[in-house]
Amino acid sequence: MSAPEDADVQLVVVDGVDTQSLSMVDGSPGPDNLQVTTRVNRTADAIPAQQIPGVISAPGRVTTPFTFTVTIQSATLSWFAGTNVTARPSGPDRAWLVIDTDLVADTFSAGEGPSQYFTLTLPDGTVVAAQDIVDDPALVGTAFDVPADFTAGTITFGGVFTYPDTATVDFQPGTLSFPVTVAAG
């Protein structure tokens, strides 16, 4: 490619509503690029599993108390959160903090914990509700819309949720707090 010496030559990529650019002169990213994609550190430090008492009930069944182990297997900052996920963070200066969780009642795995059980509290006290970013109702993809420069927060687990099969799992009044940190940069 040739261009005048003083030309501002840009490589531009348009993906749906997202436009990113890169200077062909000095390699600098464009001002409207997705900021999280320029981060080196996007994966949270390990988060230890915790336990909480809960009760499972359903119409016509015996209400049963269990001890649940809640595991946040990973927490990762991302813009593109996975195959067939069309949800995007609210702006180019934002990111998804995507969590992969596991909920085990005694020794029986209940799989991914529903997004409704989770919130994230940022250092300034802002509480961010979790979102299920997967359109398929048979799957769960829990994420929080956070600043792209996110480094710390606390994920809270708790509440009551009724599953499609009418089973209800109740953790009230208990909650669990999971500190989550991602190195800056």
TIRO-2110 file (N, C-alpha, C; in Angstrom, 1 decimal):
// TIRO-2110
0.9, -1.1, 0.0, N, 1, A
0.0, 0.0, 0.0, CA, 1, A
0.9, 1.2, 0.0, C, 1, A
0.5, 2.2, -0.7, N, 2, A
1.2, 3.5, -0.7, CA, 2, A
0.3, 4.6, -0.4, C, 2, A
0.8, 5.6, 0.4, N, 3, A
0.0, 6.8, 0.8, CA, 3, A
1.0, 7.9, 1.0, C, 3, A
0.5, 9.1, 0.8, N, 4, A
1.3, 10.3, 1.1, CA, 4, A
1.9, 10.2, 2.5, C, 4, A
3.1, 10.7, 2.7, N, 5, A
3.8, 10.6, 3.9, CA, 5, A
3.1, 11.1, 5.1, C, 5, A
2.3, 12.1, 5.0, N, 6, A
1.6, 12.7, 6.1, CA, 6, A
0.1, 12.2, 6.2, C, 6, A
-0.2, 11.2, 5.5, N, 7, A
-1.6, 10.6, 5.5, CA, 7, A
-1.8, 9.9, 6.8, C, 7, A
-3.1, 9.9, 7.3, N, 8, A
-3.5, 9.2, 8.4, CA, 8, A
-4.2, 7.9, 7.9, C, 8, A
-3.4, 6.9, 7.7, N, 9, A
-3.9, 5.6, 7.1, CA, 9, A
-4.4, 4.7, 8.2, C, 9, A
-5.6, 4.3, 8.1, N, 10, A
-6.2, 3.5, 9.2, CA, 10, A
-6.7, 2.1, 8.6, C, 10, A
-6.5, 1.1, 9.3, N, 11, A
-7.2, -0.2, 9.1, CA, 11, A
-8.5, -0.2, 9.9, C, 11, A
-9.6, -0.3, 9.2, N, 12, A
-10.9, -0.2, 9.9, CA, 12, A
-11.6, -1.6, 9.8, C, 12, A
-12.2, -2.1, 10.9, N, 13, A
-13.0, -3.3, 10.9, CA, 13, A
-14.4, -2.9, 11.4, C, 13, A
-15.4, -3.3, 10.7, N, 14, A
-16.8, -3.1, 11.2, CA, 14, A
-17.4, -4.4, 11.4, C, 14, A
-17.9, -4.7, 12.6, N, 15, A
-18.5, -5.9, 13.0, CA, 15, A
-19.9, -5.5, 13.5, C, 15, A
-20.9, -5.5, 12.7, N, 16, A
-22.2, -5.1, 13.1, CA, 16, A
-22.2, -3.7, 13.5, C, 16, A
-22.5, -3.4, 14.8, N, 17, A
-22.4, -2.0, 15.2, CA, 17, A
-21.1, -1.6, 15.8, C, 17, A
-20.1, -2.5, 15.9, N, 18, A
-18.8, -2.2, 16.5, CA, 18, A
-17.8, -1.9, 15.4, C, 18, A
-17.2, -0.7, 15.5, N, 19, A
-16.1, -0.3, 14.6, CA, 19, A
-14.8, -0.1, 15.3, C, 19, A
-13.8, -0.7, 14.8, N, 20, A
-12.5, -0.6, 15.4, CA, 20, A
-11.5, -0.2, 14.4, C, 20, A
-10.5, 0.5, 14.8, N, 21, A
-9.5, 1.0, 13.8, CA, 21, A
-8.1, 0.9, 14.4, C, 21, A
-7.1, 0.8, 13.5, N, 22, A
-5.7, 0.7, 13.9, CA, 22, A
-4.9, 1.6, 12.9, C, 22, A
-4.1, 2.4, 13.5, N, 23, A
-3.2, 3.3, 12.6, CA, 23, A
-2.2, 2.4, 11.9, C, 23, A
-2.2, 2.5, 10.6, N, 24, A
-1.2, 1.8, 9.8, CA, 24, A
0.2, 2.5, 9.9, C, 24, A
0.2, 3.7, 10.4, N, 25, A
1.4, 4.5, 10.5, CA, 25, A
2.2, 4.1, 11.8, C, 25, A
1.5, 4.1, 12.9, N, 26, A
2.2, 3.9, 14.2, CA, 26, A
1.7, 2.7, 15.0, C, 26, A
0.6, 2.0, 14.5, N, 27, A
0.0, 0.9, 15.2, CA, 27, A
-0.9, 1.2, 16.4, C, 27, A
-1.2, 2.5, 16.6, N, 28, A
-2.0, 2.9, 17.8, CA, 28, A
-3.5, 2.5, 17.5, C, 28, A
-4.2, 2.1, 18.5, N, 29, A
-5.6, 1.8, 18.4, CA, 29, A
-6.4, 3.1, 18.2, C, 29, A
-7.6, 3.0, 17.6, N, 30, A
-8.5, 4.1, 17.4, CA, 30, A
-9.2, 4.5, 18.7, C, 30, A
-9.7, 5.7, 18.8, N, 31, A
-10.3, 6.2, 20.0, CA, 31, A
-11.6, 5.5, 20.4, C, 31, A
-12.3, 4.9, 19.5, N, 32, A
-13.6, 4.2, 19.8, CA, 32, A
-13.4, 2.7, 19.8, C, 32, A
-12.2, 2.2, 19.9, N, 33, A
-12.0, 0.7, 19.9, CA, 33, A
-12.6, 0.2, 21.3, C, 33, A
-12.8, -1.1, 21.2, N, 34, A
-13.3, -1.8, 22.4, CA, 34, A
-12.2, -1.9, 23.4, C, 34, A
-12.3, -1.2, 24.5, N, 35, A
-11.1, -1.0, 25.4, CA, 35, A
-10.7, -2.3, 26.1, C, 35, A
-11.6, -3.2, 26.4, N, 36, A
-11.2, -4.4, 27.0, CA, 36, A
-10.3, -5.3, 26.2, C, 36, A
-10.4, -5.1, 24.8, N, 37, A
-9.5, -6.0, 23.9, CA, 37, A
-8.1, -5.5, 24.0, C, 37, A
-7.8, -4.3, 24.5, N, 38, A
-6.4, -3.9, 24.6, CA, 38, A
-5.8, -4.3, 25.9, C, 38, A
-6.5, -4.9, 26.8, N, 39, A
-6.0, -5.3, 28.1, CA, 39, A
-5.1, -6.6, 28.0, C, 39, A
-4.1, -6.6, 28.7, N, 40, A
-3.2, -7.8, 28.8, CA, 40, A
-3.9, -8.8, 29.8, C, 40, A
-4.3, -8.2, 31.0, N, 41, A
-4.9, -9.1, 32.1, CA, 41, A
-6.4, -9.0, 32.0, C, 41, A
-7.0, -10.2, 31.7, N, 42, A
-8.5, -10.3, 31.6, CA, 42, A
-9.1, -11.4, 32.5, C, 42, A
-8.2, -12.2, 33.2, N, 43, A
-8.7, -13.3, 33.9, CA, 43, A
-8.5, -13.0, 35.4, C, 43, A
-9.6, -13.3, 36.2, N, 44, A
-9.5, -13.0, 37.6, CA, 44, A
-8.7, -14.0, 38.3, C, 44, A
-8.1, -13.6, 39.5, N, 45, A
-7.4, -14.5, 40.3, CA, 45, A
-8.4, -15.7, 40.8, C, 45, A
-7.8, -16.8, 41.2, N, 46, A
-8.7, -17.9, 41.7, CA, 46, A
-9.6, -17.5, 42.8, C, 46, A
-10.8, -18.0, 42.8, N, 47, A
-11.9, -17.7, 43.7, CA, 47, A
-12.2, -19.0, 44.5, C, 47, A
-12.0, -19.1, 45.8, N, 48, A
-12.3, -20.3, 46.5, CA, 48, A
-13.8, -20.6, 46.6, C, 48, A
-14.2, -21.9, 46.5, N, 49, A
-15.6, -22.3, 46.7, CA, 49, A
-16.0, -22.0, 48.1, C, 49, A
-17.3, -21.8, 48.3, N, 50, A
-17.9, -21.6, 49.6, CA, 50, A
-19.2, -22.4, 49.7, C, 50, A
-19.7, -22.6, 51.0, N, 51, A
-20.9, -23.4, 51.2, CA, 51, A
-21.9, -22.5, 51.9, C, 51, A
-23.2, -22.9, 51.6, N, 52, A
-24.4, -22.2, 52.1, CA, 52, A
-25.5, -23.2, 52.3, C, 52, A
-26.3, -23.0, 53.4, N, 53, A
-27.4, -23.9, 53.6, CA, 53, A
-28.6, -23.4, 52.7, C, 53, A
-29.4, -24.3, 52.2, N, 54, A
-30.5, -24.0, 51.3, CA, 54, A
-31.6, -25.0, 51.4, C, 54, A
-32.7, -24.7, 50.9, N, 55, A
-33.9, -25.6, 51.0, CA, 55, A
-34.5, -25.7, 49.5, C, 55, A
-34.7, -27.0, 49.1, N, 56, A
-35.3, -27.2, 47.9, CA, 56, A
-36.8, -27.7, 48.1, C, 56, A
-37.7, -27.0, 47.5, N, 57, A
-39.1, -27.4, 47.6, CA, 57, A
-39.8, -27.4, 46.2, C, 57, A
-40.9, -28.1, 46.1, N, 58, A
-41.7, -28.2, 44.9, CA, 58, A
-43.1, -28.7, 45.3, C, 58, A
-44.1, -28.2, 44.5, N, 59, A
-45.4, -28.7, 44.8, CA, 59, A
-45.5, -30.2, 44.8, C, 59, A
-46.1, -30.8, 45.8, N, 60, A
-46.3, -32.3, 45.8, CA, 60, A
-45.0, -33.0, 46.3, C, 60, A
-44.0, -32.3, 46.6, N, 61, A
-42.7, -33.0, 47.0, CA, 61, A
-42.4, -32.6, 48.5, C, 61, A
-41.5, -33.4, 49.1, N, 62, A
-41.1, -33.1, 50.4, CA, 62, A
-40.0, -31.9, 50.4, C, 62, A
-40.1, -30.9, 51.2, N, 63, A
-39.1, -29.9, 51.3, CA, 63, A
-37.9, -30.4, 51.9, C, 63, A
-36.7, -30.2, 51.3, N, 64, A
-35.5, -30.9, 51.7, CA, 64, A
-34.4, -29.8, 51.9, C, 64, A
-33.8, -29.8, 53.1, N, 65, A
-32.6, -28.9, 53.3, CA, 65, A
-31.3, -29.6, 52.7, C, 65, A
-30.5, -28.8, 52.1, N, 66, A
-29.2, -29.3, 51.6, CA, 66, A
-28.1, -28.3, 52.0, C, 66, A
-26.9, -28.7, 52.0, N, 67, A
-25.8, -27.8, 52.0, CA, 67, A
-25.3, -27.7, 50.6, C, 67, A
-25.2, -26.5, 50.1, N, 68, A
-24.8, -26.2, 48.7, CA, 68, A
-23.4, -25.7, 48.7, C, 68, A
-22.6, -26.2, 47.7, N, 69, A
-21.3, -25.6, 47.5, CA, 69, A
-21.4, -24.8, 46.2, C, 69, A
-21.0, -23.6, 46.3, N, 70, A
-21.0, -22.6, 45.2, CA, 70, A
-19.6, -22.4, 44.8, C, 70, A
-19.3, -22.7, 43.5, N, 71, A
-18.0, -22.5, 43.0, CA, 71, A
-18.1, -21.5, 41.8, C, 71, A
-17.2, -20.5, 41.8, N, 72, A
-17.0, -19.7, 40.7, CA, 72, A
-15.7, -20.2, 40.0, C, 72, A
-15.9, -21.0, 39.0, N, 73, A
-14.8, -21.7, 38.4, CA, 73, A
-13.9, -20.7, 37.6, C, 73, A
-14.4, -19.7, 37.1, N, 74, A
-13.6, -18.7, 36.4, CA, 74, A
-14.4, -17.4, 36.3, C, 74, A
-13.7, -16.3, 36.2, N, 75, A
-14.2, -14.9, 36.0, CA, 75, A
-13.3, -14.2, 35.0, C, 75, A
-13.9, -13.8, 33.9, N, 76, A
-13.1, -13.3, 32.8, CA, 76, A
-13.7, -12.1, 32.2, C, 76, A
-12.9, -11.1, 31.9, N, 77, A
-13.4, -9.9, 31.2, CA, 77, A
-13.3, -10.1, 29.7, C, 77, A
-14.4, -9.8, 29.0, N, 78, A
-14.6, -10.1, 27.6, CA, 78, A
-15.5, -9.1, 27.0, C, 78, A
-15.4, -8.9, 25.7, N, 79, A
-16.4, -8.2, 24.9, CA, 79, A
-17.3, -9.2, 24.2, C, 79, A
-16.6, -10.2, 23.5, N, 80, A
-17.3, -11.2, 22.8, CA, 80, A
-17.3, -12.4, 23.7, C, 80, A
-18.5, -12.7, 24.3, N, 81, A
-18.6, -13.7, 25.4, CA, 81, A
-18.8, -15.1, 25.0, C, 81, A
-18.8, -15.4, 23.7, N, 82, A
-18.9, -16.8, 23.4, CA, 82, A
-19.7, -17.1, 22.1, C, 82, A
-19.6, -18.3, 21.7, N, 83, A
-20.4, -18.7, 20.5, CA, 83, A
-21.9, -18.5, 20.7, C, 83, A
-22.5, -17.9, 19.7, N, 84, A
-24.0, -17.7, 19.8, CA, 84, A
-24.5, -16.7, 20.9, C, 84, A
-23.5, -16.0, 21.4, N, 85, A
-23.9, -14.9, 22.4, CA, 85, A
-23.9, -13.6, 21.6, C, 85, A
-25.1, -13.0, 21.5, N, 86, A
-25.2, -11.8, 20.8, CA, 86, A
-25.2, -10.6, 21.7, C, 86, A
-25.4, -10.8, 23.0, N, 87, A
-25.4, -9.6, 23.9, CA, 87, A
-24.0, -9.0, 23.9, C, 87, A
-24.0, -7.7, 24.0, N, 88, A
-22.8, -6.9, 24.1, CA, 88, A
-22.8, -6.0, 25.3, C, 88, A
-21.7, -5.6, 25.9, N, 89, A
-21.7, -4.6, 27.0, CA, 89, A
-22.2, -3.3, 26.4, C, 89, A
-22.6, -2.4, 27.4, N, 90, A
-23.3, -1.2, 27.0, CA, 90, A
-22.5, -0.1, 26.3, C, 90, A
-21.2, -0.3, 26.1, N, 91, A
-20.4, 0.7, 25.4, CA, 91, A
-19.0, 0.2, 25.2, C, 91, A
-18.2, 0.9, 24.3, N, 92, A
-16.9, 0.4, 24.0, CA, 92, A
-15.9, 0.6, 25.2, C, 92, A
-16.3, 1.3, 26.2, N, 93, A
-15.5, 1.5, 27.4, CA, 93, A
-16.0, 0.5, 28.5, C, 93, A
-16.8, -0.5, 28.1, N, 94, A
-17.3, -1.5, 29.1, CA, 94, A
-16.9, -2.9, 28.7, C, 94, A
-17.1, -3.8, 29.5, N, 95, A
-16.8, -5.2, 29.3, CA, 95, A
-17.8, -6.1, 30.0, C, 95, A
-17.9, -7.4, 29.6, N, 96, A
-18.6, -8.4, 30.4, CA, 96, A
-17.6, -8.9, 31.4, C, 96, A
-18.0, -9.1, 32.6, N, 97, A
-17.3, -9.9, 33.6, CA, 97, A
-18.1, -11.2, 33.6, C, 97, A
-17.6, -12.2, 32.8, N, 98, A
-18.3, -13.5, 32.6, CA, 98, A
-17.9, -14.4, 33.7, C, 98, A
-18.8, -15.0, 34.4, N, 99, A
-18.5, -16.0, 35.4, CA, 99, A
-19.0, -17.4, 35.0, C, 99, A
-18.2, -18.4, 35.3, N, 100, A
-18.6, -19.8, 35.1, CA, 100, A
-18.8, -20.4, 36.5, C, 100, A
-20.0, -20.8, 36.8, N, 101, A
-20.3, -21.2, 38.2, CA, 101, A
-20.7, -22.7, 38.2, C, 101, A
-20.7, -23.2, 39.4, N, 102, A
-21.2, -24.6, 39.6, CA, 102, A
-21.9, -24.6, 40.9, C, 102, A
-23.1, -25.2, 41.0, N, 103, A
-23.9, -25.2, 42.2, CA, 103, A
-24.1, -26.7, 42.5, C, 103, A
-23.6, -27.2, 43.7, N, 104, A
-23.7, -28.6, 44.0, CA, 104, A
-24.5, -28.7, 45.4, C, 104, A
-25.6, -29.4, 45.3, N, 105, A
-26.4, -29.7, 46.6, CA, 105, A
-25.9, -31.0, 47.2, C, 105, A
-25.2, -30.9, 48.3, N, 106, A
-24.5, -32.1, 48.9, CA, 106, A
-23.6, -32.7, 47.8, C, 106, A
-23.9, -33.8, 47.3, N, 107, A
-23.1, -34.4, 46.2, CA, 107, A
-23.8, -34.4, 44.8, C, 107, A
-24.9, -33.7, 44.7, N, 108, A
-25.7, -33.7, 43.5, CA, 108, A
-25.5, -32.3, 42.8, C, 108, A
-24.9, -32.4, 41.6, N, 109, A
-24.6, -31.1, 40.9, CA, 109, A
-25.9, -30.6, 40.3, C, 109, A
-26.1, -29.3, 40.5, N, 110, A
-27.3, -28.7, 39.9, CA, 110, A
-26.8, -27.9, 38.7, C, 110, A
-25.5, -28.0, 38.3, N, 111, A
-25.0, -27.3, 37.2, CA, 111, A
-24.7, -25.8, 37.4, C, 111, A
-24.8, -25.0, 36.4, N, 112, A
-24.6, -23.6, 36.5, CA, 112, A
-25.6, -22.9, 37.3, C, 112, A
-25.2, -22.1, 38.3, N, 113, A
-26.1, -21.4, 39.1, CA, 113, A
-26.9, -20.3, 38.3, C, 113, A
-28.2, -20.2, 38.4, N, 114, A
-28.9, -19.2, 37.7, CA, 114, A
-28.4, -17.8, 38.0, C, 114, A
-28.4, -16.9, 36.9, N, 115, A
-27.9, -15.6, 37.1, CA, 115, A
-28.6, -14.8, 38.1, C, 115, A
-29.9, -15.1, 38.4, N, 116, A
-30.7, -14.3, 39.4, CA, 116, A
-30.1, -14.4, 40.8, C, 116, A
-29.3, -15.4, 41.0, N, 117, A
-28.7, -15.5, 42.4, CA, 117, A
-27.5, -14.6, 42.6, C, 117, A
-27.0, -13.9, 41.6, N, 118, A
-25.7, -13.2, 41.7, CA, 118, A
-25.9, -11.7, 41.5, C, 118, A
-25.1, -10.9, 42.2, N, 119, A
-24.9, -9.5, 42.0, CA, 119, A
-23.4, -9.2, 42.2, C, 119, A
-23.0, -8.0, 41.7, N, 120, A
-21.6, -7.6, 41.8, CA, 120, A
-21.6, -6.2, 42.4, C, 120, A
-20.8, -6.0, 43.5, N, 121, A
-20.6, -4.7, 44.1, CA, 121, A
-19.3, -4.2, 43.7, C, 121, A
-19.3, -3.0, 43.1, N, 122, A
-18.0, -2.4, 42.7, CA, 122, A
-17.4, -1.6, 43.9, C, 122, A
-16.1, -1.2, 43.8, N, 123, A
-15.5, -0.5, 45.0, CA, 123, A
-16.2, 0.8, 45.4, C, 123, A
-16.9, 1.4, 44.4, N, 124, A
-17.6, 2.7, 44.8, CA, 124, A
-19.0, 2.4, 45.4, C, 124, A
-19.4, 1.1, 45.6, N, 125, A
-20.7, 0.8, 46.1, CA, 125, A
-21.8, 0.5, 45.1, C, 125, A
-21.5, 0.7, 43.9, N, 126, A
-22.5, 0.4, 42.8, CA, 126, A
-22.7, -1.1, 42.8, C, 126, A
-24.0, -1.4, 42.8, N, 127, A
-24.4, -2.8, 42.7, CA, 127, A
-24.9, -3.1, 41.3, C, 127, A
-24.3, -4.1, 40.6, N, 128, A
-24.6, -4.5, 39.3, CA, 128, A
-25.3, -5.8, 39.3, C, 128, A
-26.5, -5.9, 38.7, N, 129, A
-27.2, -7.1, 38.6, CA, 129, A
-26.6, -8.0, 37.5, C, 129, A
-26.6, -9.3, 37.8, N, 130, A
-26.1, -10.2, 36.8, CA, 130, A
-27.1, -10.3, 35.7, C, 130, A
-26.6, -10.7, 34.5, N, 131, A
-27.5, -10.9, 33.3, CA, 131, A
-27.2, -12.2, 32.8, C, 131, A
-28.2, -12.9, 32.3, N, 132, A
-28.0, -14.2, 31.6, CA, 132, A
-27.9, -13.7, 30.1, C, 132, A
-26.7, -13.8, 29.5, N, 133, A
-26.4, -13.3, 28.2, CA, 133, A
-26.6, -14.4, 27.1, C, 133, A
-27.1, -15.5, 27.5, N, 134, A
-27.3, -16.6, 26.5, CA, 134, A
-28.8, -16.7, 26.2, C, 134, A
-29.2, -16.6, 24.9, N, 135, A
-30.6, -16.6, 24.5, CA, 135, A
-31.3, -17.9, 24.8, C, 135, A
-30.6, -19.0, 24.7, N, 136, A
-31.2, -20.4, 24.9, CA, 136, A
-31.6, -20.5, 26.3, C, 136, A
-32.9, -20.7, 26.6, N, 137, A
-33.4, -20.9, 27.9, CA, 137, A
-32.9, -22.1, 28.6, C, 137, A
-32.3, -23.1, 27.9, N, 138, A
-31.8, -24.3, 28.5, CA, 138, A
-30.4, -24.1, 29.0, C, 138, A
-29.8, -23.0, 28.7, N, 139, A
-28.4, -22.7, 29.1, CA, 139, A
-28.3, -21.4, 29.9, C, 139, A
-27.2, -21.3, 30.7, N, 140, A
-27.0, -20.1, 31.5, CA, 140, A
-25.7, -19.5, 31.2, C, 140, A
-25.6, -18.2, 31.0, N, 141, A
-24.4, -17.5, 30.8, CA, 141, A
-24.4, -16.3, 31.6, C, 141, A
-23.8, -16.3, 32.8, N, 142, A
-23.9, -15.2, 33.7, CA, 142, A
-22.8, -14.2, 33.5, C, 142, A
-23.2, -12.9, 33.4, N, 143, A
-22.2, -11.8, 33.2, CA, 143, A
-22.7, -10.5, 33.8, C, 143, A
-21.7, -9.7, 34.1, N, 144, A
-22.0, -8.4, 34.6, CA, 144, A
-21.4, -7.3, 33.7, C, 144, A
-22.1, -6.3, 33.4, N, 145, A
-21.6, -5.2, 32.5, CA, 145, A
-20.8, -4.2, 33.4, C, 145, A
-19.5, -4.2, 33.2, N, 146, A
-18.5, -3.5, 34.1, CA, 146, A
-17.7, -2.6, 33.3, C, 146, A
-17.0, -1.6, 33.9, N, 147, A
-16.0, -0.8, 33.2, CA, 147, A
-14.9, -1.7, 32.6, C, 147, A
-14.4, -1.3, 31.5, N, 148, A
-13.4, -2.1, 30.8, CA, 148, A
-12.1, -2.2, 31.7, C, 148, A
-11.9, -1.2, 32.5, N, 149, A
-10.7, -1.2, 33.4, CA, 149, A
-11.0, -1.8, 34.8, C, 149, A
-12.0, -2.6, 34.9, N, 150, A
-12.4, -3.3, 36.1, CA, 150, A
-11.2, -4.1, 36.7, C, 150, A
-11.0, -3.9, 38.0, N, 151, A
-9.9, -4.6, 38.7, CA, 151, A
-10.4, -5.3, 40.0, C, 151, A
-11.5, -4.9, 40.6, N, 152, A
-11.9, -5.5, 41.8, CA, 152, A
-13.4, -5.3, 42.1, C, 152, A
-14.0, -6.2, 42.8, N, 153, A
-15.4, -6.1, 43.2, CA, 153, A
-15.7, -7.3, 44.0, C, 153, A
-17.0, -7.4, 44.5, N, 154, A
-17.4, -8.5, 45.3, CA, 154, A
-18.7, -9.1, 44.7, C, 154, A
-18.6, -10.4, 44.3, N, 155, A
-19.8, -11.1, 43.8, CA, 155, A
-20.6, -11.6, 45.0, C, 155, A
-21.9, -11.3, 45.1, N, 156, A
-22.7, -11.9, 46.1, CA, 156, A
-23.7, -12.9, 45.5, C, 156, A
-23.8, -14.0, 46.3, N, 157, A
-24.7, -15.1, 45.9, CA, 157, A
-25.8, -15.2, 47.0, C, 157, A
-27.0, -15.4, 46.6, N, 158, A
-28.1, -15.7, 47.5, CA, 158, A
-29.4, -15.4, 46.9, C, 158, A
-30.5, -15.6, 47.7, N, 159, A
-31.8, -15.4, 47.3, CA, 159, A
-32.7, -16.6, 47.1, C, 159, A
-33.7, -16.4, 46.3, N, 160, A
-34.7, -17.5, 46.0, CA, 160, A
-34.9, -17.5, 44.5, C, 160, A
-34.9, -18.8, 43.9, N, 161, A
-35.2, -18.9, 42.5, CA, 161, A
-36.1, -20.1, 42.3, C, 161, A
-37.1, -19.9, 41.4, N, 162, A
-37.9, -21.0, 41.0, CA, 162, A
-37.5, -21.4, 39.6, C, 162, A
-37.2, -22.7, 39.5, N, 163, A
-36.8, -23.3, 38.2, CA, 163, A
-38.0, -23.6, 37.3, C, 163, A
-37.8, -23.7, 36.0, N, 164, A
-39.0, -24.0, 35.1, CA, 164, A
-39.8, -25.3, 35.5, C, 164, A
-39.2, -26.2, 36.2, N, 165, A
-39.9, -27.4, 36.6, CA, 165, A
-40.7, -27.2, 37.9, C, 165, A
-40.7, -25.9, 38.4, N, 166, A
-41.4, -25.5, 39.6, CA, 166, A
-40.7, -25.7, 40.9, C, 166, A
-39.5, -26.3, 40.8, N, 167, A
-38.7, -26.5, 42.1, CA, 167, A
-38.2, -25.1, 42.5, C, 167, A
-38.2, -24.9, 43.7, N, 168, A
-37.7, -23.6, 44.3, CA, 168, A
-36.5, -23.9, 45.2, C, 168, A
-35.5, -23.1, 45.0, N, 169, A
-34.3, -23.2, 45.9, CA, 169, A
-34.2, -21.9, 46.6, C, 169, A
-34.2, -22.0, 47.9, N, 170, A
-34.2, -20.8, 48.8, CA, 170, A
-33.0, -20.8, 49.7, C, 170, A
-32.2, -19.7, 49.6, N, 171, A
-31.0, -19.6, 50.4, CA, 171, A
-31.2, -18.5, 51.5, C, 171, A
-32.4, -17.9, 51.6, N, 172, A
-32.6, -16.8, 52.5, CA, 172, A
-32.5, -17.3, 53.9, C, 172, A
-32.0, -16.5, 54.8, N, 173, A
-31.5, -15.2, 54.7, CA, 173, A
-30.0, -15.2, 54.3, C, 173, A
-29.4, -16.3, 54.1, N, 174, A
-27.9, -16.4, 53.9, CA, 174, A
-27.5, -15.8, 52.5, C, 174, A
-26.3, -15.3, 52.5, N, 175, A
-25.6, -14.9, 51.3, CA, 175, A
-24.1, -15.3, 51.4, C, 175, A
-23.5, -15.4, 50.3, N, 176, A
-22.0, -15.6, 50.2, CA, 176, A
-21.4, -14.4, 49.5, C, 176, A
-20.2, -14.1, 49.9, N, 177, A
-19.5, -13.0, 49.2, CA, 177, A
-18.2, -13.6, 48.7, C, 177, A
-17.9, -13.3, 47.4, N, 178, A
-16.7, -13.8, 46.7, CA, 178, A
-16.0, -12.6, 46.2, C, 178, A
-14.9, -12.2, 46.8, N, 179, A
-14.0, -11.1, 46.3, CA, 179, A
-13.4, -11.6, 45.0, C, 179, A
-13.5, -10.7, 44.0, N, 180, A
-12.9, -11.0, 42.7, CA, 180, A
-12.0, -9.9, 42.3, C, 180, A
-10.8, -10.3, 41.8, N, 181, A
-9.8, -9.3, 41.4, CA, 181, A
-9.2, -9.7, 40.1, C, 181, A
-8.9, -8.7, 39.2, N, 182, A
-8.2, -8.8, 38.0, CA, 182, A
-7.1, -7.8, 38.0, C, 182, A
-5.9, -8.3, 37.7, N, 183, A
-4.8, -7.4, 37.7, CA, 183, A
-5.0, -6.2, 36.7, C, 183, A
-4.6, -5.0, 37.0, N, 184, A
-4.7, -3.9, 36.1, CA, 184, A
-3.9, -4.2, 34.8, C, 184, A
-4.2, -3.5, 33.8, N, 185, A
-3.4, -3.6, 32.5, CA, 185, A
-3.9, -4.6, 31.6, C, 185, A
END
